[in-house]
């Protein structure tokens, strides 16, 4: 009934989610058992959120949304706002994967409002980045560019290097769409430099 062991099982499950689904589910189930035995409402919420992420990455979107909904119920009961809004953001991701842009934008905006209130720069940046993807997919390239640039501005150059490199790739792609190839190369080169410095294969 060790709470730390429950967290380890859940983190391992999330890391394995894209490479070994069977082992991920096994570890996640171990975490759920510990949470159930100790009446850990927040832990059960984490179980359903991580399960939703794994299902989402596997393209099983309906199942993912059902798990996220259950996670929200537990997080609401336990008062875990951080996990509640992380789940809201993940639900936005499912809508984005399904090209349901209005629903995705609504979820990201809800999570963004929370992250701004709680001064969470990583959360703010990731919501803005995903909102930029929606603008890009709608063909609103200038709006997407503005949002991407704002997204990167919240990140620390050392601590959040991976997110910055992803942001630069997105900005580079937009300049390609806009026909501004020299600017695109500038941002792709910045992303490549960060990737090489940090061994991001």
C-alpha positions in Angstrom: 0.0 0.0 0.0 3.0 2.3 -0.5 1.8 5.6 -2.2 5.2 6.1 -3.8 5.0 2.6 -5.4 1.6 3.6 -6.9 3.1 6.7 -8.4 6.1 4.7 -9.8 3.7 2.2 -11.4 1.7 5.0 -13.0 4.7 6.9 -14.3 6.2 3.7 -15.7 2.9 2.9 -17.4 2.8 6.3 -19.1 6.3 5.9 -20.3 5.6 2.5 -21.7 2.3 3.6 -23.3 3.7 4.0 -26.8 6.1 1.1 -26.8 4.6 -1.8 -24.8 0.9 -1.4 -24.2 0.5 -4.7 -22.5 3.2 -3.9 -19.9 1.9 -0.4 -19.5 -1.6 -1.8 -18.7 0.0 -4.2 -16.2 1.8 -1.5 -14.3 -1.2 0.8 -14.4 -3.4 -1.9 -12.9 -0.9 -2.4 -10.1 -1.1 1.4 -9.4 -4.9 1.2 -9.4 -4.9 -1.7 -6.9 -2.7 0.3 -4.5 -4.9 3.4 -4.9 -8.1 1.3 -4.3 -6.7 -0.4 -1.2 -5.8 2.9 0.4 -9.0 4.8 -0.7 -6.8 7.2 -2.7 -9.3 9.2 -4.7 -6.6 11.3 -6.4 -4.7 8.1 -7.3 -7.7 6.6 -8.9 -8.1 9.8 -10.9 -4.4 9.4 -12.1 -5.2 5.9 -13.1 -8.0 7.0 -15.4 -6.1 9.9 -16.8 -3.0 7.8 -17.7 -5.3 5.1 -19.1 -6.9 7.8 -21.2 -3.6 9.0 -22.5 -2.5 5.5 -23.5 -5.9 4.8 -25.3 -5.6 8.2 -27.0 -2.1 7.4 -28.3 -3.4 4.1 -29.6 -6.2 5.9 -31.6 -8.9 4.6 -29.3 -10.5 8.0 -28.8 -13.9 7.0 -27.5 -12.4 4.9 -24.8 -9.9 7.6 -24.0 -12.7 10.2 -23.5 -14.6 7.8 -21.2 -11.4 7.4 -19.0 -10.8 11.1 -19.0 -14.4 11.7 -17.9 -13.9 9.3 -15.0 -10.6 10.9 -14.1 -12.3 14.3 -13.9 -14.9 13.0 -11.5 -12.2 11.7 -9.1 -10.1 14.9 -9.4 -13.1 17.1 -8.7 -13.8 15.0 -5.6 -10.2 15.2 -4.4 -9.8 18.9 -5.2 -6.8 18.2 -7.4 -7.1 21.2 -9.8 -3.7 20.6 -11.5 -4.7 17.1 -12.6 -8.2 18.2 -13.4 -7.0 20.7 -15.9 -4.3 18.5 -17.2 -7.1 16.1 -18.1 -9.0 18.9 -19.7 -6.0 19.6 -21.9 -5.7 15.9 -22.8 -9.3 15.9 -23.8 -8.5 18.8 -26.0 -5.8 16.7 -27.6 -8.3 14.0 -28.5 -10.6 16.6 -30.2 -7.5 17.9 -32.0 -6.6 14.4 -33.3 -10.1 14.0 -34.5 -10.1 17.5 -36.2 -12.8 18.7 -33.9 -11.2 22.1 -33.7 -14.0 24.1 -31.9 -14.2 21.5 -29.1 -10.4 21.3 -28.9 -10.1 25.1 -28.7 -12.6 25.2 -25.9 -10.8 22.6 -23.8 -7.4 24.3 -24.4 -8.9 27.7 -23.4 -10.3 26.3 -20.2 -6.9 24.7 -19.3 -5.1 27.9 -20.4 -7.2 30.1 -18.1 -6.3 27.8 -15.1 -2.6 27.7 -16.0 -2.5 31.5 -16.2 -4.2 31.8 -12.8 -1.8 29.4 -11.3 1.3 30.8 -13.0 2.2 27.6 -14.8 4.4 28.6 -17.8 4.8 25.0 -19.2 1.0 24.5 -19.1 0.5 28.0 -20.7 3.0 27.2 -23.4 1.6 23.8 -24.3 -1.9 25.1 -24.5 -0.9 28.0 -26.7 1.2 25.6 -28.9 -1.8 23.4 -29.5 -4.0 26.4 -30.2 -1.5 27.4 -32.8 -1.9 24.0 -34.4 -5.6 24.6 -34.7 -5.1 28.1 -36.3 -2.6 26.5 -38.7 -5.0 23.7 -39.7 -7.7 26.3 -40.3 -5.3 28.2 -42.6 -5.1 31.1 -40.2 -1.3 31.3 -40.5 -0.7 34.7 -39.1 -2.8 33.9 -36.0 -0.9 30.6 -35.6 2.5 32.4 -35.9 1.5 34.8 -33.2 0.4 32.1 -30.8 3.5 29.9 -31.5 5.8 32.9 -30.8 3.9 33.6 -27.5 4.1 30.0 -26.6 7.9 29.9 -26.8 8.2 33.2 -24.9 7.0 31.4 -21.7 9.8 28.8 -21.8 13.2 28.7 -20.1 15.9 28.2 -22.7 17.7 25.5 -20.6 15.0 23.8 -18.6 12.4 23.6 -21.4 14.7 23.1 -24.4 12.7 20.2 -25.9 9.5 22.3 -26.0 11.4 25.3 -27.4 12.7 23.1 -30.2 9.2 21.8 -31.0 8.0 25.4 -31.0 10.7 26.4 -33.5 9.8 23.6 -35.8 6.2 24.7 -35.8 7.2 28.3 -36.5 9.5 27.1 -39.3 6.6 25.1 -40.8 4.4 28.2 -40.8 7.0 30.3 -42.6 7.1 27.5 -45.3 3.3 27.9 -45.7 3.8 31.7 -46.0 6.5 31.2 -48.6 9.2 32.9 -46.4 11.8 30.2 -46.8 14.8 32.0 -45.3 12.9 32.6 -42.1 11.8 29.0 -42.1 15.4 27.9 -42.4 16.3 30.2 -39.5 13.9 28.5 -37.1 14.6 25.0 -38.4 18.3 25.7 -37.8 17.6 26.9 -34.2 15.6 23.7 -33.6 18.4 21.6 -35.0 21.0 23.3 -32.8 18.9 22.6 -29.7 18.3 19.0 -30.8 22.1 18.4 -31.3 23.1 20.1 -28.1 20.6 17.9 -26.1 20.8 14.7 -28.2 17.2 14.8 -29.2 17.3 12.1 -31.9 
